[in-house]
Amino acid sequence: MHSGRTEELIVGLLCLVVILPWIAWTVRRGLASGRMPIGRGKVERDERPGAFRVLLGLYILAAAMIAFAGLDLLLQIWR
């Protein structure tokens, strides 16, 4: 079964409209409160500043990858 262009548009829009803002909201909330969520726990900026920075970097990397995947699906960059 061939996946159509419509499916790529839906998934691309889902990436850019739902997942990317959710990651941005999580990062913004974590920076404001000084606690970044990881699984069911949280990393406190005051208690573990190195782990907080690494986790922040991973969230930013995930957001960049989701943005690229969404744009690739919408604009067919790699085709």
N, CA, C and O atoms as a Tripos MOL2 file, in Angstrom:
@<TRIPOS>MOLECULE
protein
  316   315    79     0     0
PROTEIN
NO_CHARGES

@<TRIPOS>ATOM
      1 N           0.8370   -1.1700    0.0000 N.3       1 MET1
      2 CA          0.0000    0.0000    0.0000 C.3       1 MET1
      3 C           0.8870    1.2400    0.0000 C.2       1 MET1
      4 O           1.8420    1.3250    0.7720 O.2       1 MET1
      5 N           0.5800    2.1760   -0.8420 N.am      2 HIS2
      6 CA          1.3840    3.3780   -1.0130 C.3       2 HIS2
      7 C           0.8820    4.4730   -0.0760 C.2       2 HIS2
      8 O          -0.3120    4.7690   -0.0290 O.2       2 HIS2
      9 N           1.8130    5.0680    0.6690 N.am      3 SER3
     10 CA          1.3980    6.1750    1.5270 C.3       3 SER3
     11 C           1.3110    7.4310    0.6800 C.2       3 SER3
     12 O           2.2660    7.7970   -0.0050 O.2       3 SER3
     13 N           0.1910    8.0720    0.7310 N.am      4 GLY4
     14 CA         -0.0550    9.2170   -0.1330 C.3       4 GLY4
     15 C           0.4850   10.5200    0.4280 C.2       4 GLY4
     16 O           0.9390   10.5960    1.5700 O.2       4 GLY4
     17 N           0.4220   11.5110   -0.3890 N.am      5 ARG5
     18 CA          0.8840   12.8490   -0.0080 C.3       5 ARG5
     19 C           0.0500   13.4100    1.1350 C.2       5 ARG5
     20 O           0.5530   14.1930    1.9410 O.2       5 ARG5
     21 N          -1.2130   13.0200    1.2130 N.am      6 THR6
     22 CA         -2.0840   13.5110    2.2720 C.3       6 THR6
     23 C          -1.5780   13.0850    3.6440 C.2       6 THR6
     24 O          -1.6040   13.8700    4.5910 O.2       6 THR6
     25 N          -1.1200   11.8470    3.7490 N.am      7 GLU7
     26 CA         -0.5850   11.3660    5.0210 C.3       7 GLU7
     27 C           0.6560   12.1460    5.4280 C.2       7 GLU7
     28 O           0.8370   12.4500    6.6070 O.2       7 GLU7
     29 N           1.5140   12.4720    4.4660 N.am      8 GLU8
     30 CA          2.7110   13.2410    4.7660 C.3       8 GLU8
     31 C           2.3450   14.6440    5.2420 C.2       8 GLU8
     32 O           2.9770   15.1730    6.1570 O.2       8 GLU8
     33 N           1.3380   15.2430    4.6340 N.am      9 LEU9
     34 CA          0.8940   16.5660    5.0600 C.3       9 LEU9
     35 C           0.3230   16.5340    6.4770 C.2       9 LEU9
     36 O           0.5910   17.4270    7.2810 O.2       9 LEU9
     37 N          -0.4570   15.5110    6.7710 N.am     10 ILE10
     38 CA         -1.0510   15.3970    8.1000 C.3      10 ILE10
     39 C           0.0180   15.2310    9.1610 C.2      10 ILE10
     40 O          -0.0260   15.9000   10.1940 O.2      10 ILE10
     41 N           0.9780   14.3510    8.9230 N.am     11 VAL11
     42 CA          2.0370   14.1160    9.9030 C.3      11 VAL11
     43 C           2.9350   15.3440   10.0290 C.2      11 VAL11
     44 O           3.3540   15.6870   11.1340 O.2      11 VAL11
     45 N           3.2350   16.0050    8.9230 N.am     12 GLY12
     46 CA          4.0450   17.2220    8.9680 C.3      12 GLY12
     47 C           3.3640   18.3250    9.7600 C.2      12 GLY12
     48 O           3.9960   19.0010   10.5720 O.2      12 GLY12
     49 N           2.0700   18.5030    9.5170 N.am     13 LEU13
     50 CA          1.3250   19.5060   10.2830 C.3      13 LEU13
     51 C           1.2330   19.1320   11.7510 C.2      13 LEU13
     52 O           1.3080   20.0040   12.6170 O.2      13 LEU13
     53 N           1.0720   17.8530   12.0430 N.am     14 LEU14
     54 CA          1.0390   17.3970   13.4250 C.3      14 LEU14
     55 C           2.3460   17.7290   14.1310 C.2      14 LEU14
     56 O           2.3440   18.1650   15.2820 O.2      14 LEU14
     57 N           3.4610   17.5230   13.4410 N.am     15 CYS15
     58 CA          4.7690   17.8540   14.0190 C.3      15 CYS15
     59 C           4.8760   19.3340   14.3460 C.2      15 CYS15
     60 O           5.3260   19.7090   15.4280 O.2      15 CYS15
     61 N           4.4610   20.1700   13.4100 N.am     16 LEU16
     62 CA          4.6590   21.6090   13.5660 C.3      16 LEU16
     63 C           3.5900   22.2890   14.4110 C.2      16 LEU16
     64 O           3.8580   23.3180   15.0300 O.2      16 LEU16
     65 N           2.3830   21.7310   14.4470 N.am     17 VAL17
     66 CA          1.2890   22.4000   15.1380 C.3      17 VAL17
     67 C           1.0700   21.8620   16.5530 C.2      17 VAL17
     68 O           0.6020   22.5980   17.4220 O.2      17 VAL17
     69 N           1.3960   20.6010   16.7950 N.am     18 VAL18
     70 CA          1.1280   20.0150   18.1060 C.3      18 VAL18
     71 C           2.4270   19.7260   18.8670 C.2      18 VAL18
     72 O           2.6030   20.1890   19.9940 O.2      18 VAL18
     73 N           3.3180   18.9740   18.2630 N.am     19 ILE19
     74 CA          4.4930   18.4870   18.9950 C.3      19 ILE19
     75 C           5.4990   19.6060   19.2640 C.2      19 ILE19
     76 O           5.9900   19.7290   20.3860 O.2      19 ILE19
     77 N           5.8110   20.4120   18.2710 N.am     20 LEU20
     78 CA          6.7920   21.4910   18.4420 C.3      20 LEU20
     79 C           6.3490   22.5110   19.4980 C.2      20 LEU20
     80 O           7.1580   22.8730   20.3530 O.2      20 LEU20
     81 N           5.1000   22.9870   19.4740 N.am     21 PRO21
     82 CA          4.6790   23.9010   20.5500 C.3      21 PRO21
     83 C           4.6830   23.2460   21.9330 C.2      21 PRO21
     84 O           4.9550   23.9110   22.9330 O.2      21 PRO21
     85 N           4.3820   21.9380   21.9930 N.am     22 TRP22
     86 CA          4.4130   21.2530   23.2840 C.3      22 TRP22
     87 C           5.8360   21.2380   23.8450 C.2      22 TRP22
     88 O           6.0270   21.4720   25.0380 O.2      22 TRP22
     89 N           6.8300   20.9680   23.0070 N.am     23 ILE23
     90 CA          8.2200   20.9790   23.4610 C.3      23 ILE23
     91 C           8.6090   22.3880   23.8970 C.2      23 ILE23
     92 O           9.2570   22.5560   24.9300 O.2      23 ILE23
     93 N           8.2200   23.4080   23.1180 N.am     24 ALA24
     94 CA          8.5350   24.7890   23.4690 C.3      24 ALA24
     95 C           7.8820   25.1840   24.7980 C.2      24 ALA24
     96 O           8.4990   25.8710   25.6130 O.2      24 ALA24
     97 N           6.6550   24.7580   25.0130 N.am     25 TRP25
     98 CA          5.9600   25.0440   26.2620 C.3      25 TRP25
     99 C           6.6690   24.3700   27.4430 C.2      25 TRP25
    100 O           6.7990   24.9680   28.5120 O.2      25 TRP25
    101 N           7.1210   23.1440   27.2540 N.am     26 THR26
    102 CA          7.8330   22.4280   28.3050 C.3      26 THR26
    103 C           9.1430   23.1320   28.6450 C.2      26 THR26
    104 O           9.4780   23.2780   29.8210 O.2      26 THR26
    105 N           9.8820   23.5670   27.6370 N.am     27 VAL27
    106 CA         11.1530   24.2610   27.8740 C.3      27 VAL27
    107 C          10.9060   25.5980   28.5640 C.2      27 VAL27
    108 O          11.5940   25.9340   29.5280 O.2      27 VAL27
    109 N           9.9300   26.3600   28.0810 N.am     28 ARG28
    110 CA          9.6330   27.6650   28.6790 C.3      28 ARG28
    111 C           9.2050   27.5150   30.1370 C.2      28 ARG28
    112 O           9.6400   28.2820   30.9960 O.2      28 ARG28
    113 N           8.3590   26.5330   30.4140 N.am     29 ARG29
    114 CA          7.9030   26.2900   31.7810 C.3      29 ARG29
    115 C           9.0640   25.8260   32.6610 C.2      29 ARG29
    116 O           9.1620   26.2210   33.8230 O.2      29 ARG29
    117 N           9.9510   24.9780   32.1020 N.am     30 GLY30
    118 CA         11.0980   24.5020   32.8670 C.3      30 GLY30
    119 C          12.0890   25.6040   33.1860 C.2      30 GLY30
    120 O          12.6440   25.6440   34.2830 O.2      30 GLY30
    121 N          12.3150   26.5020   32.2340 N.am     31 LEU31
    122 CA         13.2170   27.6280   32.4910 C.3      31 LEU31
    123 C          12.6320   28.5800   33.5240 C.2      31 LEU31
    124 O          13.3650   29.1100   34.3580 O.2      31 LEU31
    125 N          11.3280   28.8030   33.4810 N.am     32 ALA32
    126 CA         10.6790   29.7150   34.4290 C.3      32 ALA32
    127 C          10.6850   29.1470   35.8490 C.2      32 ALA32
    128 O          10.9080   29.8850   36.8090 O.2      32 ALA32
    129 N          10.4420   27.8560   35.9870 N.am     33 SER33
    130 CA         10.3540   27.2580   37.3190 C.3      33 SER33
    131 C          11.6790   26.7060   37.8250 C.2      33 SER33
    132 O          11.8290   26.4540   39.0210 O.2      33 SER33
    133 N          12.6440   26.5140   36.9270 N.am     34 GLY34
    134 CA         13.9180   25.9290   37.3390 C.3      34 GLY34
    135 C          13.8690   24.4240   37.4910 C.2      34 GLY34
    136 O          14.7500   23.8330   38.1150 O.2      34 GLY34
    137 N          12.8390   23.7940   36.9240 N.am     35 ARG35
    138 CA         12.6980   22.3300   36.9900 C.3      35 ARG35
    139 C          12.3140   21.8030   35.6170 C.2      35 ARG35
    140 O          11.2920   22.1970   35.0560 O.2      35 ARG35
    141 N          13.1420   20.9070   35.0790 N.am     36 MET36
    142 CA         12.8560   20.2940   33.7790 C.3      36 MET36
    143 C          12.3350   18.8780   34.0050 C.2      36 MET36
    144 O          12.9370   18.1110   34.7560 O.2      36 MET36
    145 N          11.2190   18.5240   33.3600 N.am     37 PRO37
    146 CA         10.6850   17.1700   33.5290 C.3      37 PRO37
    147 C          11.4950   16.1370   32.7540 C.2      37 PRO37
    148 O          11.9510   16.3740   31.6360 O.2      37 PRO37
    149 N          11.6510   14.9910   33.3880 N.am     38 ILE38
    150 CA         12.2820   13.8450   32.7310 C.3      38 ILE38
    151 C          11.5530   12.5990   33.2430 C.2      38 ILE38
    152 O          11.6620   12.2340   34.4140 O.2      38 ILE38
    153 N          10.8230   11.9700   32.3560 N.am     39 GLY39
    154 CA         10.0100   10.8340   32.7710 C.3      39 GLY39
    155 C           8.9550   11.2900   33.7590 C.2      39 GLY39
    156 O           8.2060   12.2270   33.4800 O.2      39 GLY39
    157 N           8.8880   10.6440   34.8970 N.am     40 ARG40
    158 CA          7.9430   11.0540   35.9400 C.3      40 ARG40
    159 C           8.5920   11.9470   36.9780 C.2      40 ARG40
    160 O           7.9320   12.3990   37.9130 O.2      40 ARG40
    161 N           9.8910   12.2050   36.8180 N.am     41 GLY41
    162 CA         10.6080   13.0470   37.7710 C.3      41 GLY41
    163 C          10.9400   14.4050   37.1920 C.2      41 GLY41
    164 O          10.5220   14.7540   36.0890 O.2      41 GLY41
    165 N          11.6950   15.1530   37.9540 N.am     42 LYS42
    166 CA         12.1130   16.4800   37.5130 C.3      42 LYS42
    167 C          13.5660   16.6860   37.9080 C.2      42 LYS42
    168 O          14.0260   16.1330   38.9060 O.2      42 LYS42
    169 N          14.2950   17.4870   37.1200 N.am     43 VAL43
    170 CA         15.6660   17.8540   37.4240 C.3      43 VAL43
    171 C          15.6500   19.3130   37.8480 C.2      43 VAL43
    172 O          15.2240   20.1820   37.0870 O.2      43 VAL43
    173 N          16.1170   19.5850   39.0680 N.am     44 GLU44
    174 CA         16.1480   20.9440   39.6010 C.3      44 GLU44
    175 C          17.4150   21.6490   39.1480 C.2      44 GLU44
    176 O          18.5020   21.0720   39.1880 O.2      44 GLU44
    177 N          17.2730   22.9080   38.7140 N.am     45 ARG45
    178 CA         18.4230   23.6880   38.2610 C.3      45 ARG45
    179 C          19.3930   23.9430   39.4170 C.2      45 ARG45
    180 O          20.6070   23.8850   39.2180 O.2      45 ARG45
    181 N          18.8870   24.2220   40.6080 N.am     46 ASP46
    182 CA         19.7500   24.5290   41.7510 C.3      46 ASP46
    183 C          20.5170   23.3080   42.2540 C.2      46 ASP46
    184 O          21.6710   23.4260   42.6660 O.2      46 ASP46
    185 N          19.8830   22.1390   42.2220 N.am     47 GLU47
    186 CA         20.5120   20.9290   42.7480 C.3      47 GLU47
    187 C          21.4870   20.2950   41.7620 C.2      47 GLU47
    188 O          22.5490   19.8240   42.1690 O.2      47 GLU47
    189 N          21.1480   20.2740   40.4770 N.am     48 ARG48
    190 CA         21.9860   19.6270   39.4580 C.3      48 ARG48
    191 C          22.0700   20.4990   38.2110 C.2      48 ARG48
    192 O          21.4130   20.2060   37.2120 O.2      48 ARG48
    193 N          22.8700   21.5700   38.2510 N.am     49 PRO49
    194 CA         22.9130   22.4950   37.1120 C.3      49 PRO49
    195 C          23.4370   21.8540   35.8270 C.2      49 PRO49
    196 O          22.9710   22.1980   34.7410 O.2      49 PRO49
    197 N          24.3820   20.9420   35.9270 N.am     50 GLY50
    198 CA         24.9100   20.2700   34.7310 C.3      50 GLY50
    199 C          23.8640   19.4000   34.0710 C.2      50 GLY50
    200 O          23.7030   19.4340   32.8510 O.2      50 GLY50
    201 N          23.1540   18.6240   34.8630 N.am     51 ALA51
    202 CA         22.0980   17.7630   34.3190 C.3      51 ALA51
    203 C          20.9670   18.6100   33.7390 C.2      51 ALA51
    204 O          20.3660   18.2390   32.7310 O.2      51 ALA51
    205 N          20.6770   19.7400   34.3690 N.am     52 PHE52
    206 CA         19.6390   20.6390   33.8650 C.3      52 PHE52
    207 C          20.0150   21.1690   32.4860 C.2      52 PHE52
    208 O          19.1780   21.2050   31.5840 O.2      52 PHE52
    209 N          21.2640   21.5790   32.3190 N.am     53 ARG53
    210 CA         21.7200   22.1070   31.0210 C.3      53 ARG53
    211 C          21.7180   21.0270   29.9480 C.2      53 ARG53
    212 O          21.3330   21.2870   28.8080 O.2      53 ARG53
    213 N          22.1470   19.8150   30.3030 N.am     54 VAL54
    214 CA         22.1370   18.7150   29.3300 C.3      54 VAL54
    215 C          20.7050   18.3930   28.9080 C.2      54 VAL54
    216 O          20.4330   18.1990   27.7230 O.2      54 VAL54
    217 N          19.8020   18.3380   29.8670 N.am     55 LEU55
    218 CA         18.4070   18.0410   29.5550 C.3      55 LEU55
    219 C          17.7830   19.1610   28.7120 C.2      55 LEU55
    220 O          17.0050   18.8890   27.7980 O.2      55 LEU55
    221 N          18.1200   20.4010   29.0140 N.am     56 LEU56
    222 CA         17.6540   21.5260   28.2080 C.3      56 LEU56
    223 C          18.1770   21.4020   26.7740 C.2      56 LEU56
    224 O          17.4380   21.6320   25.8170 O.2      56 LEU56
    225 N          19.4400   21.0420   26.6350 N.am     57 GLY57
    226 CA         20.0150   20.8430   25.3010 C.3      57 GLY57
    227 C          19.3250   19.7180   24.5440 C.2      57 GLY57
    228 O          19.1090   19.8260   23.3370 O.2      57 GLY57
    229 N          18.9820   18.6520   25.2340 N.am     58 LEU58
    230 CA         18.2790   17.5420   24.5830 C.3      58 LEU58
    231 C          16.8760   17.9450   24.1270 C.2      58 LEU58
    232 O          16.4270   17.5430   23.0540 O.2      58 LEU58
    233 N          16.1910   18.7400   24.9480 N.am     59 TYR59
    234 CA         14.8770   19.2390   24.5370 C.3      59 TYR59
    235 C          15.0010   20.1270   23.2960 C.2      59 TYR59
    236 O          14.1860   20.0260   22.3800 O.2      59 TYR59
    237 N          16.0120   20.9920   23.2630 N.am     60 ILE60
    238 CA         16.2090   21.8730   22.1140 C.3      60 ILE60
    239 C          16.5670   21.0560   20.8720 C.2      60 ILE60
    240 O          16.0870   21.3500   19.7770 O.2      60 ILE60
    241 N          17.4040   20.0390   21.0370 N.am     61 LEU61
    242 CA         17.7470   19.1630   19.9180 C.3      61 LEU61
    243 C          16.5030   18.4340   19.3980 C.2      61 LEU61
    244 O          16.3090   18.3190   18.1880 O.2      61 LEU61
    245 N          15.6670   17.9450   20.3120 N.am     62 ALA62
    246 CA         14.4340   17.2660   19.9050 C.3      62 ALA62
    247 C          13.5200   18.2170   19.1390 C.2      62 ALA62
    248 O          12.9090   17.8250   18.1450 O.2      62 ALA62
    249 N          13.4220   19.4690   19.5980 N.am     63 ALA63
    250 CA         12.5850   20.4510   18.9060 C.3      63 ALA63
    251 C          13.1220   20.7220   17.5060 C.2      63 ALA63
    252 O          12.3450   20.8320   16.5580 O.2      63 ALA63
    253 N          14.4350   20.8300   17.3660 N.am     64 ALA64
    254 CA         15.0230   21.0730   16.0440 C.3      64 ALA64
    255 C          14.7670   19.8900   15.1080 C.2      64 ALA64
    256 O          14.4640   20.0780   13.9290 O.2      64 ALA64
    257 N          14.8890   18.6800   15.6350 N.am     65 MET65
    258 CA         14.6580   17.4970   14.8040 C.3      65 MET65
    259 C          13.1910   17.3830   14.3860 C.2      65 MET65
    260 O          12.8990   17.0230   13.2450 O.2      65 MET65
    261 N          12.2760   17.6850   15.2940 N.am     66 ILE66
    262 CA         10.8460   17.6440   14.9730 C.3      66 ILE66
    263 C          10.5130   18.7070   13.9350 C.2      66 ILE66
    264 O           9.7450   18.4560   13.0060 O.2      66 ILE66
    265 N          11.0970   19.9110   14.0950 N.am     67 ALA67
    266 CA         10.8490   20.9840   13.1320 C.3      67 ALA67
    267 C          11.3590   20.5830   11.7500 C.2      67 ALA67
    268 O          10.6810   20.8040   10.7470 O.2      67 ALA67
    269 N          12.5450   19.9990   11.6990 N.am     68 PHE68
    270 CA         13.0880   19.5770   10.4090 C.3      68 PHE68
    271 C          12.2350   18.4780    9.7880 C.2      68 PHE68
    272 O          11.9590   18.5110    8.5890 O.2      68 PHE68
    273 N          11.8160   17.5070   10.5920 N.am     69 ALA69
    274 CA         10.9900   16.4170   10.0600 C.3      69 ALA69
    275 C           9.6580   16.9460    9.5440 C.2      69 ALA69
    276 O           9.1960   16.5300    8.4810 O.2      69 ALA69
    277 N           9.0400   17.8580   10.2860 N.am     70 GLY70
    278 CA          7.7700   18.4320    9.8460 C.3      70 GLY70
    279 C           7.9180   19.2240    8.5620 C.2      70 GLY70
    280 O           7.1010   19.0970    7.6510 O.2      70 GLY70
    281 N           8.9660   20.0460    8.4860 N.am     71 LEU71
    282 CA          9.1930   20.8200    7.2610 C.3      71 LEU71
    283 C           9.5330   19.9230    6.0820 C.2      71 LEU71
    284 O           9.1190   20.1810    4.9510 O.2      71 LEU71
    285 N          10.2870   18.8720    6.3530 N.am     72 ASP72
    286 CA         10.6350   17.9370    5.2800 C.3      72 ASP72
    287 C           9.3680   17.2610    4.7270 C.2      72 ASP72
    288 O           9.2230   17.1090    3.5140 O.2      72 ASP72
    289 N           8.4800   16.8680    5.5980 N.am     73 LEU73
    290 CA          7.2440   16.2320    5.1380 C.3      73 LEU73
    291 C           6.3620   17.2030    4.3750 C.2      73 LEU73
    292 O           5.7280   16.8230    3.3900 O.2      73 LEU73
    293 N           6.3120   18.4540    4.8200 N.am     74 LEU74
    294 CA          5.4640   19.4310    4.1480 C.3      74 LEU74
    295 C           6.0580   19.9080    2.8270 C.2      74 LEU74
    296 O           5.3390   20.0470    1.8380 O.2      74 LEU74
    297 N           7.3660   20.1590    2.8070 N.am     75 LEU75
    298 CA          7.9850   20.7620    1.6360 C.3      75 LEU75
    299 C           8.7580   19.7760    0.7670 C.2      75 LEU75
    300 O           9.2580   20.1470   -0.2950 O.2      75 LEU75
    301 N           8.8600   18.5340    1.2050 N.am     76 GLN76
    302 CA          9.5900   17.4870    0.4830 C.3      76 GLN76
    303 C          11.0230   17.9310    0.1510 C.2      76 GLN76
    304 O          11.4340   17.9450   -1.0090 O.2      76 GLN76
    305 N          11.7510   18.2850    1.1820 N.am     77 ILE77
    306 CA         13.1220   18.7800    1.0290 C.3      77 ILE77
    307 C          14.0460   17.6990    0.4770 C.2      77 ILE77
    308 O          14.8570   17.9840   -0.4040 O.2      77 ILE77
    309 N          13.9450   16.4930    0.9610 N.am     78 TRP78
    310 CA         14.8740   15.4090    0.5960 C.3      78 TRP78
    311 C          14.3610   14.5460   -0.5360 C.2      78 TRP78
    312 O          14.7650   13.3860   -0.6270 O.2      78 TRP78
    313 N          13.5190   15.0280   -1.3820 N.am     79 ARG79
    314 CA         13.0010   14.2120   -2.4760 C.3      79 ARG79
    315 C          13.4810   14.7240   -3.7820 C.2      79 ARG79
    316 O          13.1470   14.1630   -4.8260 O.2      79 ARG79
@<TRIPOS>BOND
     1     1     2 1
     2     2     3 1
     3     3     4 2
     4     3     5 am
     5     5     6 1
     6     6     7 1
     7     7     8 2
     8     7     9 am
     9     9    10 1
    10    10    11 1
    11    11    12 2
    12    11    13 am
    13    13    14 1
    14    14    15 1
    15    15    16 2
    16    15    17 am
    17    17    18 1
    18    18    19 1
    19    19    20 2
    20    19    21 am
    21    21    22 1
    22    22    23 1
    23    23    24 2
    24    23    25 am
    25    25    26 1
    26    26    27 1
    27    27    28 2
    28    27    29 am
    29    29    30 1
    30    30    31 1
    31    31    32 2
    32    31    33 am
    33    33    34 1
    34    34    35 1
    35    35    36 2
    36    35    37 am
    37    37    38 1
    38    38    39 1
    39    39    40 2
    40    39    41 am
    41    41    42 1
    42    42    43 1
    43    43    44 2
    44    43    45 am
    45    45    46 1
    46    46    47 1
    47    47    48 2
    48    47    49 am
    49    49    50 1
    50    50    51 1
    51    51    52 2
    52    51    53 am
    53    53    54 1
    54    54    55 1
    55    55    56 2
    56    55    57 am
    57    57    58 1
    58    58    59 1
    59    59    60 2
    60    59    61 am
    61    61    62 1
    62    62    63 1
    63    63    64 2
    64    63    65 am
    65    65    66 1
    66    66    67 1
    67    67    68 2
    68    67    69 am
    69    69    70 1
    70    70    71 1
    71    71    72 2
    72    71    73 am
    73    73    74 1
    74    74    75 1
    75    75    76 2
    76    75    77 am
    77    77    78 1
    78    78    79 1
    79    79    80 2
    80    79    81 am
    81    81    82 1
    82    82    83 1
    83    83    84 2
    84    83    85 am
    85    85    86 1
    86    86    87 1
    87    87    88 2
    88    87    89 am
    89    89    90 1
    90    90    91 1
    91    91    92 2
    92    91    93 am
    93    93    94 1
    94    94    95 1
    95    95    96 2
    96    95    97 am
    97    97    98 1
    98    98    99 1
    99    99   100 2
   100    99   101 am
   101   101   102 1
   102   102   103 1
   103   103   104 2
   104   103   105 am
   105   105   106 1
   106   106   107 1
   107   107   108 2
   108   107   109 am
   109   109   110 1
   110   110   111 1
   111   111   112 2
   112   111   113 am
   113   113   114 1
   114   114   115 1
   115   115   116 2
   116   115   117 am
   117   117   118 1
   118   118   119 1
   119   119   120 2
   120   119   121 am
   121   121   122 1
   122   122   123 1
   123   123   124 2
   124   123   125 am
   125   125   126 1
   126   126   127 1
   127   127   128 2
   128   127   129 am
   129   129   130 1
   130   130   131 1
   131   131   132 2
   132   131   133 am
   133   133   134 1
   134   134   135 1
   135   135   136 2
   136   135   137 am
   137   137   138 1
   138   138   139 1
   139   139   140 2
   140   139   141 am
   141   141   142 1
   142   142   143 1
   143   143   144 2
   144   143   145 am
   145   145   146 1
   146   146   147 1
   147   147   148 2
   148   147   149 am
   149   149   150 1
   150   150   151 1
   151   151   152 2
   152   151   153 am
   153   153   154 1
   154   154   155 1
   155   155   156 2
   156   155   157 am
   157   157   158 1
   158   158   159 1
   159   159   160 2
   160   159   161 am
   161   161   162 1
   162   162   163 1
   163   163   164 2
   164   163   165 am
   165   165   166 1
   166   166   167 1
   167   167   168 2
   168   167   169 am
   169   169   170 1
   170   170   171 1
   171   171   172 2
   172   171   173 am
   173   173   174 1
   174   174   175 1
   175   175   176 2
   176   175   177 am
   177   177   178 1
   178   178   179 1
   179   179   180 2
   180   179   181 am
   181   181   182 1
   182   182   183 1
   183   183   184 2
   184   183   185 am
   185   185   186 1
   186   186   187 1
   187   187   188 2
   188   187   189 am
   189   189   190 1
   190   190   191 1
   191   191   192 2
   192   191   193 am
   193   193   194 1
   194   194   195 1
   195   195   196 2
   196   195   197 am
   197   197   198 1
   198   198   199 1
   199   199   200 2
   200   199   201 am
   201   201   202 1
   202   202   203 1
   203   203   204 2
   204   203   205 am
   205   205   206 1
   206   206   207 1
   207   207   208 2
   208   207   209 am
   209   209   210 1
   210   210   211 1
   211   211   212 2
   212   211   213 am
   213   213   214 1
   214   214   215 1
   215   215   216 2
   216   215   217 am
   217   217   218 1
   218   218   219 1
   219   219   220 2
   220   219   221 am
   221   221   222 1
   222   222   223 1
   223   223   224 2
   224   223   225 am
   225   225   226 1
   226   226   227 1
   227   227   228 2
   228   227   229 am
   229   229   230 1
   230   230   231 1
   231   231   232 2
   232   231   233 am
   233   233   234 1
   234   234   235 1
   235   235   236 2
   236   235   237 am
   237   237   238 1
   238   238   239 1
   239   239   240 2
   240   239   241 am
   241   241   242 1
   242   242   243 1
   243   243   244 2
   244   243   245 am
   245   245   246 1
   246   246   247 1
   247   247   248 2
   248   247   249 am
   249   249   250 1
   250   250   251 1
   251   251   252 2
   252   251   253 am
   253   253   254 1
   254   254   255 1
   255   255   256 2
   256   255   257 am
   257   257   258 1
   258   258   259 1
   259   259   260 2
   260   259   261 am
   261   261   262 1
   262   262   263 1
   263   263   264 2
   264   263   265 am
   265   265   266 1
   266   266   267 1
   267   267   268 2
   268   267   269 am
   269   269   270 1
   270   270   271 1
   271   271   272 2
   272   271   273 am
   273   273   274 1
   274   274   275 1
   275   275   276 2
   276   275   277 am
   277   277   278 1
   278   278   279 1
   279   279   280 2
   280   279   281 am
   281   281   282 1
   282   282   283 1
   283   283   284 2
   284   283   285 am
   285   285   286 1
   286   286   287 1
   287   287   288 2
   288   287   289 am
   289   289   290 1
   290   290   291 1
   291   291   292 2
   292   291   293 am
   293   293   294 1
   294   294   295 1
   295   295   296 2
   296   295   297 am
   297   297   298 1
   298   298   299 1
   299   299   300 2
   300   299   301 am
   301   301   302 1
   302   302   303 1
   303   303   304 2
   304   303   305 am
   305   305   306 1
   306   306   307 1
   307   307   308 2
   308   307   309 am
   309   309   310 1
   310   310   311 1
   311   311   312 2
   312   311   313 am
   313   313   314 1
   314   314   315 1
   315   315   316 2
@<TRIPOS>SUBSTRUCTURE
     1 MET1         2 RESIDUE 1 A MET
     2 HIS2         6 RESIDUE 1 A HIS
     3 SER3        10 RESIDUE 1 A SER
     4 GLY4        14 RESIDUE 1 A GLY
     5 ARG5        18 RESIDUE 1 A ARG
     6 THR6        22 RESIDUE 1 A THR
     7 GLU7        26 RESIDUE 1 A GLU
     8 GLU8        30 RESIDUE 1 A GLU
     9 LEU9        34 RESIDUE 1 A LEU
    10 ILE10       38 RESIDUE 1 A ILE
    11 VAL11       42 RESIDUE 1 A VAL
    12 GLY12       46 RESIDUE 1 A GLY
    13 LEU13       50 RESIDUE 1 A LEU
    14 LEU14       54 RESIDUE 1 A LEU
    15 CYS15       58 RESIDUE 1 A CYS
    16 LEU16       62 RESIDUE 1 A LEU
    17 VAL17       66 RESIDUE 1 A VAL
    18 VAL18       70 RESIDUE 1 A VAL
    19 ILE19       74 RESIDUE 1 A ILE
    20 LEU20       78 RESIDUE 1 A LEU
    21 PRO21       82 RESIDUE 1 A PRO
    22 TRP22       86 RESIDUE 1 A TRP
    23 ILE23       90 RESIDUE 1 A ILE
    24 ALA24       94 RESIDUE 1 A ALA
    25 TRP25       98 RESIDUE 1 A TRP
    26 THR26      102 RESIDUE 1 A THR
    27 VAL27      106 RESIDUE 1 A VAL
    28 ARG28      110 RESIDUE 1 A ARG
    29 ARG29      114 RESIDUE 1 A ARG
    30 GLY30      118 RESIDUE 1 A GLY
    31 LEU31      122 RESIDUE 1 A LEU
    32 ALA32      126 RESIDUE 1 A ALA
    33 SER33      130 RESIDUE 1 A SER
    34 GLY34      134 RESIDUE 1 A GLY
    35 ARG35      138 RESIDUE 1 A ARG
    36 MET36      142 RESIDUE 1 A MET
    37 PRO37      146 RESIDUE 1 A PRO
    38 ILE38      150 RESIDUE 1 A ILE
    39 GLY39      154 RESIDUE 1 A GLY
    40 ARG40      158 RESIDUE 1 A ARG
    41 GLY41      162 RESIDUE 1 A GLY
    42 LYS42      166 RESIDUE 1 A LYS
    43 VAL43      170 RESIDUE 1 A VAL
    44 GLU44      174 RESIDUE 1 A GLU
    45 ARG45      178 RESIDUE 1 A ARG
    46 ASP46      182 RESIDUE 1 A ASP
    47 GLU47      186 RESIDUE 1 A GLU
    48 ARG48      190 RESIDUE 1 A ARG
    49 PRO49      194 RESIDUE 1 A PRO
    50 GLY50      198 RESIDUE 1 A GLY
    51 ALA51      202 RESIDUE 1 A ALA
    52 PHE52      206 RESIDUE 1 A PHE
    53 ARG53      210 RESIDUE 1 A ARG
    54 VAL54      214 RESIDUE 1 A VAL
    55 LEU55      218 RESIDUE 1 A LEU
    56 LEU56      222 RESIDUE 1 A LEU
    57 GLY57      226 RESIDUE 1 A GLY
    58 LEU58      230 RESIDUE 1 A LEU
    59 TYR59      234 RESIDUE 1 A TYR
    60 ILE60      238 RESIDUE 1 A ILE
    61 LEU61      242 RESIDUE 1 A LEU
    62 ALA62      246 RESIDUE 1 A ALA
    63 ALA63      250 RESIDUE 1 A ALA
    64 ALA64      254 RESIDUE 1 A ALA
    65 MET65      258 RESIDUE 1 A MET
    66 ILE66      262 RESIDUE 1 A ILE
    67 ALA67      266 RESIDUE 1 A ALA
    68 PHE68      270 RESIDUE 1 A PHE
    69 ALA69      274 RESIDUE 1 A ALA
    70 GLY70      278 RESIDUE 1 A GLY
    71 LEU71      282 RESIDUE 1 A LEU
    72 ASP72      286 RESIDUE 1 A ASP
    73 LEU73      290 RESIDUE 1 A LEU
    74 LEU74      294 RESIDUE 1 A LEU
    75 LEU75      298 RESIDUE 1 A LEU
    76 GLN76      302 RESIDUE 1 A GLN
    77 ILE77      306 RESIDUE 1 A ILE
    78 TRP78      310 RESIDUE 1 A TRP
    79 ARG79      314 RESIDUE 1 A ARG
